[in-house]
Amino acid sequence: MAMTVRLPEELDRKLEAIAAAEHVSKHALLVQGAELIAERRARGDLIAGAIDFVTSHDAALLERLADA
């Protein structure tokens, strides 16, 4: 999918320097960044689901621990 991204000049310069240091294009760098954001969101959703599972399935145990 084609997309145009307009970056502030300062950010563009920073990305240009990082891309040059990593020997990749700015496009590849932006794709990597988007993948990291998506992975972080998915990991956060998994953690939230695990917390919900524990609090609902182990509510009695958690109450006993709180009273100890």
C-alpha positions in Angstrom: 0.0 0.0 0.0 1.5 3.4 -1.0 1.5 6.1 1.6 2.9 9.6 1.9 4.4 10.5 5.2 5.2 14.2 6.0 7.7 14.5 8.8 8.9 17.5 10.6 12.3 18.5 9.3 14.1 17.7 12.6 12.6 14.2 12.8 13.5 13.7 9.1 17.1 14.6 9.8 17.2 12.2 12.8 15.8 9.4 10.7 18.2 10.1 7.9 21.1 9.8 10.3 19.8 6.6 11.9 19.1 5.0 8.5 22.6 5.9 7.3 24.1 4.4 10.4 22.0 1.2 10.1 22.6 1.0 6.3 18.9 0.9 5.6 16.5 3.2 3.9 14.2 5.6 5.8 11.3 3.6 4.5 12.7 0.4 6.1 13.4 2.3 9.3 9.8 3.5 9.4 8.5 0.0 8.7 10.6 -1.4 11.6 9.2 1.3 13.9 5.6 0.5 12.9 6.3 -3.2 13.6 7.7 -2.4 17.0 4.6 -0.3 17.9 2.3 -3.1 16.7 4.2 -5.7 18.7 4.2 -3.5 21.9 0.4 -3.1 21.6 -0.1 -6.8 21.1 2.1 -7.6 24.1 0.1 -5.1 26.2 -3.1 -6.7 25.2 -1.8 -10.1 26.1 -0.6 -8.9 29.5 -4.0 -7.2 30.2 -5.8 -10.5 29.2 -3.5 -12.5 31.5 -4.2 -10.1 34.4 -7.9 -10.3 33.8 -7.7 -14.1 33.8 -5.8 -14.3 37.0 -8.0 -11.8 38.9 -11.2 -13.6 37.8 -10.0 -17.2 38.3 -7.9 -16.7 41.4 -10.1 -14.1 43.2 -10.4 -16.2 46.4 -6.6 -16.8 46.5 -5.9 -13.1 46.0 -8.3 -12.2 48.8 -6.5 -14.7 51.2 -3.2 -13.2 50.2 -4.4 -9.7 50.8 -5.7 -10.7 54.3 -2.4 -12.4 55.3 
